[in-house]
Amino acid sequence: MTLLRFLAVLSLAFLATACDKDDAVSIRVRLDKDLAGTLITSALARPVAPDAVEAAATGVTFERQVAMRGAKGRFPKFDGLTVGDVRFTAGTTDSGFSYARVELPTGPDARWPALFVPLNEAERRSAAEAFELTGGAQDLGRTFQIRIELPAAVVSNGTKGKLRGSRNDSDGNVATLTIPIQAAREGKEPLVWQLTW
């Protein structure tokens, strides 16, 4: 199996099993007690050439293409971690609670929306059709999600700043922030997500 074919199969398997339309474009973090941890990113990408599957097909003209990229790595400390202009900080309060903070700039100067969805809204909708015949994948890449698995149960979970359509929730030791990409591109102020455990 060629490397390109392997990557195409891997990205489709990743889309089918690890993601749904809300977390296909995401940052996922698993924090250890010492605030080191694992980071997984997934993003849409513009295809630069026909992939191995397209190149091997005959009798068809492909009209929609989009690529998925995923990466996984370890970080020694959450505090000071960045992905583009998304900034992560962490520490301990005077009362002994641990906290994590994620700051996301919004508006036309924010870089992270284009890192994760390098398509305008019309291009995104068109490209998403590459994943499904019935059009059910049209929301692929519409939202961006940050999911953090903490070393203990979430005590508080809130955001500062307003961004239309954003939502945060938690279940046990997992907290999730979901942001519409288009709203982030049109935002007026940073969105700050804060967690304690």
C-alpha positions, -999 to +999 in steps of 0.1 A: +000+000+000+015+034-010+019+061+016-007+083-002-033+055-002-026+047+034-031+084+044-063+086+024-077+054+041-065+066+075-082+100+071-115+084+061-113+060+090-105+089+113-135+108+100-159+078+103-149+066+137-132+093+157-151+123+147-186+136+140-194+168+123-189+187+156-154+175+164-139+168+130-122+202+133-107+201+168-081+202+195-083+174+219-062+174+251-057+148+278-041+164+309-020+144+333-019+153+371+014+172+365-002+192+336+018+175+310-003+157+284-013+146+250-026+169+222-045+157+191-054+181+163-077+175+134-084+199+106-097+203+070-070+209+044-071+218+007-060+189-014-028+197-033-032+169-059-054+140-066-050+114-038-042+077-045-079+067-046-088+095-071-057+087-092-067+050-093-103+056-103-114+054-140-146+064-156-154+092-131-147+129-129-144+141-093-161+174-085-156+177-047-123+172-028-113+179+007-086+165+029-085+157+066-053+161+086-047+147+120-017+149+143-010+136+178+018+146+202+030+150+238+037+183+256+057+187+288+034+214+303+000+228+294+009+263+306+023+282+277+011+258+250-001+274+218-017+262+186-015+291+162-029+320+182-049+298+206-032+301+240-033+277+269-025+285+305-028+265+337-020+266+374-033+263+409-055+288+429-048+299+465-077+276+476-060+245+460-081+241+429-063+235+396-074+256+366-070+257+328-076+287+306-079+288+268-079+321+250-091+323+214-089+355+195-118+362+171-124+385+142-106+389+109-072+390+125-076+356+143-053+330+126-067+298+141-100+296+121-080+295+088-055+269+102-084+245+109-107+254+081-087+270+052-119+274+031-145+302+030-180+292+039-191+284+003-160+264-003-165+245+030-200+235+021-191+224-013-161+204-001-181+187+026-202+171-001-172+149-008-180+128+023-216+119+017-242+113-010-272+125+010-257+159+020-257+150+057-220+159+060-227+196+050-219+207+085-184+192+084-160+219+094-188+243+104-178+242+140-145+239+159-142+220+192-118+219+220-122+189+243-101+187+275-099+155+296-089+167+330-071+145+357-102+150+380-139+160+378-148+194+364-157+219+392-164+249+371-167+255+333-174+290+319-165+314+291-158+351+291-166+371+260-195+367+236-195+346+205-228+338+188-235+300+188-207+290+211-214+265+239-195+248+266-204+218+286-188+191+308-194+155+318-173+141+346-137+150+339-143+160+303-150+196+293-159+207+257-161+241+240-178+242+206-174+274+184-190+281+150-161+289+127-179+317+108-189+334+141-153+332+152-142+349+119-168+377+126-162+380+164-154+413+181-136+402+212-115+372+225-133+342+239-117+330+271-127+295+284-119+287+320-120+254+338-113+243+374-110+209+389 
